[in-house]
Amino acid sequence: MKVAIGCDHAGLSLKNEIMPVLDELALEWSDLGTRTEESVDYPDFGEKVSEAVSKGVFERGILICGTGIGMSIVANKFPGVRAALCQEAYSAKMSRLHNDANVLILPGRIINKDTAKEIVRVWFNTAFEGGRHQRRLDKIMTIEKKVKCQ
Ligand code: RB5
């Protein structure tokens, strides 16, 4: 599975903790930045990862900013992206089981590194349940198409 990871300056230190976990999970991943502490604008990095997932270049994405809110707003603008902001493992698990989330958003200034690592492991190790949840995702796709035509 190909995974893109990105962050702003507020998410950098957590991203550095998460990348070794992606190796541990044997994922093929690319870091799309930022790579320094210099202040940057989260929409720039949110766009890089979300656009790549939306276009199918990467199957999954991870985005990290301070609260996770800015990255969530950006990511969910992209067709086919289902981004889930998770602060604990239960939400991460449910976002895969019920929502087939394909972008995981983490809040770098809210959760600690151990919680973040647990979230990442659970998120990649949980499969979509399908069934009635697929019907709901189909409805989201219908909404996306409707909004695009307005
Ligand atoms: C950056 O200071 C901060 O605003 C950003 O990381 C994020 O929390 C925005 O939602």
py3Dmol code that shows the C-alpha trace and the ligand (Angstrom):
import py3Dmol

protein = """\
ATOM      1  CA  MET A   1       0.000   0.000   0.000  1.00  0.00           C
ATOM      2  CA  LYS A   2       1.330   3.433  -1.014  1.00  0.00           C
ATOM      3  CA  VAL A   3       0.963   6.159   1.608  1.00  0.00           C
ATOM      4  CA  ALA A   4       1.657   9.906   1.453  1.00  0.00           C
ATOM      5  CA  ILE A   5       2.429  11.776   4.670  1.00  0.00           C
ATOM      6  CA  GLY A   6       2.522  15.538   5.162  1.00  0.00           C
ATOM      7  CA  CYS A   7       2.407  18.183   7.881  1.00  0.00           C
ATOM      8  CA  ASP A   8       2.899  21.836   8.695  1.00  0.00           C
ATOM      9  CA  HIS A   9       5.459  23.155  11.213  1.00  0.00           C
ATOM     10  CA  ALA A  10       3.090  22.326  14.107  1.00  0.00           C
ATOM     11  CA  GLY A  11       2.898  18.701  12.988  1.00  0.00           C
ATOM     12  CA  LEU A  12       6.559  18.132  12.170  1.00  0.00           C
ATOM     13  CA  SER A  13       7.749  16.576  15.417  1.00  0.00           C
ATOM     14  CA  LEU A  14       4.819  14.111  15.489  1.00  0.00           C
ATOM     15  CA  LYS A  15       5.400  13.256  11.811  1.00  0.00           C
ATOM     16  CA  ASN A  16       9.005  12.393  12.665  1.00  0.00           C
ATOM     17  CA  GLU A  17       7.707   9.963  15.314  1.00  0.00           C
ATOM     18  CA  ILE A  18       5.157   8.420  12.941  1.00  0.00           C
ATOM     19  CA  MET A  19       7.397   7.694   9.947  1.00  0.00           C
ATOM     20  CA  PRO A  20       9.270   4.793  11.632  1.00  0.00           C
ATOM     21  CA  VAL A  21       5.863   3.228  12.416  1.00  0.00           C
ATOM     22  CA  LEU A  22       5.085   3.212   8.683  1.00  0.00           C
ATOM     23  CA  ASP A  23       8.326   1.251   8.167  1.00  0.00           C
ATOM     24  CA  GLU A  24       7.347  -1.121  10.981  1.00  0.00           C
ATOM     25  CA  LEU A  25       4.021  -1.704   9.169  1.00  0.00           C
ATOM     26  CA  ALA A  26       5.953  -2.386   5.920  1.00  0.00           C
ATOM     27  CA  LEU A  27       4.160   0.403   4.054  1.00  0.00           C
ATOM     28  CA  GLU A  28       5.588   2.099   0.979  1.00  0.00           C
ATOM     29  CA  TRP A  29       5.453   5.763   1.965  1.00  0.00           C
ATOM     30  CA  SER A  30       6.532   9.198   0.745  1.00  0.00           C
ATOM     31  CA  ASP A  31       7.047  12.312   2.837  1.00  0.00           C
ATOM     32  CA  LEU A  32       5.558  15.301   0.970  1.00  0.00           C
ATOM     33  CA  GLY A  33       6.852  17.840   3.541  1.00  0.00           C
ATOM     34  CA  THR A  34       7.230  20.132   5.352  1.00  0.00           C
ATOM     35  CA  ARG A  35      10.634  19.094   6.646  1.00  0.00           C
ATOM     36  CA  THR A  36      11.728  22.112   8.712  1.00  0.00           C
ATOM     37  CA  GLU A  37      10.436  24.038  11.749  1.00  0.00           C
ATOM     38  CA  GLU A  38       9.939  27.149   9.595  1.00  0.00           C
ATOM     39  CA  SER A  39       6.342  28.391   9.706  1.00  0.00           C
ATOM     40  CA  VAL A  40       4.349  27.271   6.653  1.00  0.00           C
ATOM     41  CA  ASP A  41       0.692  27.307   5.614  1.00  0.00           C
ATOM     42  CA  TYR A  42      -1.119  24.017   6.291  1.00  0.00           C
ATOM     43  CA  PRO A  43      -3.318  24.257   3.124  1.00  0.00           C
ATOM     44  CA  ASP A  44      -0.185  23.880   0.946  1.00  0.00           C
ATOM     45  CA  PHE A  45       0.751  20.533   2.458  1.00  0.00           C
ATOM     46  CA  GLY A  46      -2.835  19.419   2.945  1.00  0.00           C
ATOM     47  CA  GLU A  47      -3.365  19.949  -0.777  1.00  0.00           C
ATOM     48  CA  LYS A  48      -0.282  17.943  -1.810  1.00  0.00           C
ATOM     49  CA  VAL A  49      -1.329  14.833   0.122  1.00  0.00           C
ATOM     50  CA  SER A  50      -5.090  15.085  -0.482  1.00  0.00           C
ATOM     51  CA  GLU A  51      -4.773  15.722  -4.214  1.00  0.00           C
ATOM     52  CA  ALA A  52      -2.446  12.722  -4.569  1.00  0.00           C
ATOM     53  CA  VAL A  53      -4.934  10.479  -2.719  1.00  0.00           C
ATOM     54  CA  SER A  54      -7.860  11.912  -4.685  1.00  0.00           C
ATOM     55  CA  LYS A  55      -6.071  11.131  -7.977  1.00  0.00           C
ATOM     56  CA  GLY A  56      -5.141   7.620  -6.852  1.00  0.00           C
ATOM     57  CA  VAL A  57      -1.365   8.232  -6.822  1.00  0.00           C
ATOM     58  CA  PHE A  58      -1.415   7.094  -3.191  1.00  0.00           C
ATOM     59  CA  GLU A  59      -4.039   4.816  -1.638  1.00  0.00           C
ATOM     60  CA  ARG A  60      -3.870   6.490   1.780  1.00  0.00           C
ATOM     61  CA  GLY A  61      -2.655   9.725   3.337  1.00  0.00           C
ATOM     62  CA  ILE A  62      -1.671  11.044   6.747  1.00  0.00           C
ATOM     63  CA  LEU A  63      -1.791  14.769   7.558  1.00  0.00           C
ATOM     64  CA  ILE A  64      -0.670  16.460  10.757  1.00  0.00           C
ATOM     65  CA  CYS A  65      -1.118  20.073  11.886  1.00  0.00           C
ATOM     66  CA  GLY A  66      -1.536  21.633  15.334  1.00  0.00           C
ATOM     67  CA  THR A  67      -5.174  20.818  15.995  1.00  0.00           C
ATOM     68  CA  GLY A  68      -5.850  18.682  12.921  1.00  0.00           C
ATOM     69  CA  ILE A  69      -8.757  20.977  12.104  1.00  0.00           C
ATOM     70  CA  GLY A  70      -7.147  22.946   9.274  1.00  0.00           C
ATOM     71  CA  MET A  71      -5.868  19.804   7.574  1.00  0.00           C
ATOM     72  CA  SER A  72      -9.328  18.194   7.921  1.00  0.00           C
ATOM     73  CA  ILE A  73     -11.022  21.156   6.260  1.00  0.00           C
ATOM     74  CA  VAL A  74      -8.567  21.049   3.347  1.00  0.00           C
ATOM     75  CA  ALA A  75      -8.540  17.274   2.855  1.00  0.00           C
ATOM     76  CA  ASN A  76     -12.313  16.858   2.758  1.00  0.00           C
ATOM     77  CA  LYS A  77     -12.571  19.317  -0.158  1.00  0.00           C
ATOM     78  CA  PHE A  78     -11.015  16.715  -2.483  1.00  0.00           C
ATOM     79  CA  PRO A  79     -13.293  14.268  -4.332  1.00  0.00           C
ATOM     80  CA  GLY A  80     -13.014  10.743  -3.019  1.00  0.00           C
ATOM     81  CA  VAL A  81     -11.083  11.801   0.071  1.00  0.00           C
ATOM     82  CA  ARG A  82     -12.591  10.678   3.365  1.00  0.00           C
ATOM     83  CA  ALA A  83     -10.423  12.315   6.005  1.00  0.00           C
ATOM     84  CA  ALA A  84     -10.818  11.443   9.684  1.00  0.00           C
ATOM     85  CA  LEU A  85      -9.431  13.559  12.530  1.00  0.00           C
ATOM     86  CA  CYS A  86      -8.521  11.113  15.302  1.00  0.00           C
ATOM     87  CA  GLN A  87      -7.365  11.803  18.852  1.00  0.00           C
ATOM     88  CA  GLU A  88      -7.683   8.217  20.125  1.00  0.00           C
ATOM     89  CA  ALA A  89      -7.614   4.673  18.777  1.00  0.00           C
ATOM     90  CA  TYR A  90     -11.385   4.045  18.952  1.00  0.00           C
ATOM     91  CA  SER A  91     -12.132   6.818  16.429  1.00  0.00           C
ATOM     92  CA  ALA A  92      -9.298   5.561  14.225  1.00  0.00           C
ATOM     93  CA  LYS A  93     -10.775   2.054  14.240  1.00  0.00           C
ATOM     94  CA  MET A  94     -14.320   3.274  13.533  1.00  0.00           C
ATOM     95  CA  SER A  95     -13.115   5.585  10.750  1.00  0.00           C
ATOM     96  CA  ARG A  96     -11.848   2.511   8.925  1.00  0.00           C
ATOM     97  CA  LEU A  97     -14.682   0.095   9.820  1.00  0.00           C
ATOM     98  CA  HIS A  98     -17.580   2.426   9.011  1.00  0.00           C
ATOM     99  CA  ASN A  99     -16.193   5.295   6.917  1.00  0.00           C
ATOM    100  CA  ASP A 100     -13.410   3.622   4.926  1.00  0.00           C
ATOM    101  CA  ALA A 101     -11.344   6.711   5.787  1.00  0.00           C
ATOM    102  CA  ASN A 102      -8.448   7.080   3.371  1.00  0.00           C
ATOM    103  CA  VAL A 103      -6.751  10.068   5.015  1.00  0.00           C
ATOM    104  CA  LEU A 104      -5.841  10.053   8.709  1.00  0.00           C
ATOM    105  CA  ILE A 105      -5.538  13.456  10.351  1.00  0.00           C
ATOM    106  CA  LEU A 106      -3.577  13.818  13.586  1.00  0.00           C
ATOM    107  CA  PRO A 107      -3.383  16.844  15.913  1.00  0.00           C
ATOM    108  CA  GLY A 108       0.312  17.388  16.641  1.00  0.00           C
ATOM    109  CA  ARG A 109      -0.279  19.809  19.500  1.00  0.00           C
ATOM    110  CA  ILE A 110      -2.928  17.729  21.288  1.00  0.00           C
ATOM    111  CA  ILE A 111      -1.943  14.066  21.433  1.00  0.00           C
ATOM    112  CA  ASN A 112       1.334  12.513  22.592  1.00  0.00           C
ATOM    113  CA  LYS A 113       3.567  10.322  20.452  1.00  0.00           C
ATOM    114  CA  ASP A 114       2.486   7.011  22.000  1.00  0.00           C
ATOM    115  CA  THR A 115      -1.201   7.744  21.376  1.00  0.00           C
ATOM    116  CA  ALA A 116      -0.375   8.805  17.820  1.00  0.00           C
ATOM    117  CA  LYS A 117       1.563   5.594  17.161  1.00  0.00           C
ATOM    118  CA  GLU A 118      -1.302   3.489  18.522  1.00  0.00           C
ATOM    119  CA  ILE A 119      -3.762   5.379  16.297  1.00  0.00           C
ATOM    120  CA  VAL A 120      -1.605   4.794  13.210  1.00  0.00           C
ATOM    121  CA  ARG A 121      -1.208   1.054  13.911  1.00  0.00           C
ATOM    122  CA  VAL A 122      -4.949   0.574  14.479  1.00  0.00           C
ATOM    123  CA  TRP A 123      -5.862   2.670  11.431  1.00  0.00           C
ATOM    124  CA  PHE A 124      -3.714   0.617   9.050  1.00  0.00           C
ATOM    125  CA  ASN A 125      -4.670  -2.712  10.613  1.00  0.00           C
ATOM    126  CA  THR A 126      -8.439  -2.215  10.368  1.00  0.00           C
ATOM    127  CA  ALA A 127     -10.390  -3.089   7.209  1.00  0.00           C
ATOM    128  CA  PHE A 128     -13.590  -1.450   5.961  1.00  0.00           C
ATOM    129  CA  GLU A 129     -16.679  -3.424   6.992  1.00  0.00           C
ATOM    130  CA  GLY A 130     -18.682  -2.700   3.814  1.00  0.00           C
ATOM    131  CA  GLY A 131     -22.380  -3.724   3.789  1.00  0.00           C
ATOM    132  CA  ARG A 132     -24.673  -0.924   4.950  1.00  0.00           C
ATOM    133  CA  HIS A 133     -21.651   1.347   5.318  1.00  0.00           C
ATOM    134  CA  GLN A 134     -20.924   1.071   1.585  1.00  0.00           C
ATOM    135  CA  ARG A 135     -24.438   2.357   0.873  1.00  0.00           C
ATOM    136  CA  ARG A 136     -23.650   5.408   3.003  1.00  0.00           C
ATOM    137  CA  LEU A 137     -20.354   6.027   1.189  1.00  0.00           C
ATOM    138  CA  ASP A 138     -22.229   5.775  -2.121  1.00  0.00           C
ATOM    139  CA  LYS A 139     -24.500   8.551  -0.853  1.00  0.00           C
ATOM    140  CA  ILE A 140     -21.462  10.704  -0.060  1.00  0.00           C
ATOM    141  CA  MET A 141     -20.225  10.190  -3.641  1.00  0.00           C
ATOM    142  CA  THR A 142     -23.648  11.228  -4.953  1.00  0.00           C
ATOM    143  CA  ILE A 143     -23.458  14.385  -2.827  1.00  0.00           C
ATOM    144  CA  GLU A 144     -19.950  15.129  -4.178  1.00  0.00           C
ATOM    145  CA  LYS A 145     -21.239  14.876  -7.762  1.00  0.00           C
ATOM    146  CA  LYS A 146     -24.291  17.043  -6.989  1.00  0.00           C
ATOM    147  CA  VAL A 147     -22.170  19.766  -5.334  1.00  0.00           C
ATOM    148  CA  LYS A 148     -19.715  19.746  -8.263  1.00  0.00           C
ATOM    149  CA  CYS A 149     -22.566  20.452 -10.706  1.00  0.00           C
ATOM    150  CA  GLN A 150     -23.898  23.477  -8.747  1.00  0.00           C
TER     151      GLN A 150
END
"""
ligand_1 = """\
10
RB5
C -0.471 26.609 12.966
O -0.141 27.539 13.931
C -1.854 26.040 13.213
O -2.805 27.036 12.976
C -2.099 24.823 12.342
O -1.122 23.877 12.595
C -3.431 24.105 12.545
O -3.645 23.804 13.875
C -4.584 24.696 11.875
O -5.699 24.175 11.908
"""
view = py3Dmol.view(width=600, height=400)
view.addModel(protein, "pdb")
view.setStyle({"model": 0}, {"cartoon": {"style": "trace"}})
view.addModel(ligand_1, "xyz")
view.setStyle({"model": 1}, {"stick": {}})
view.zoomTo()
view.show()
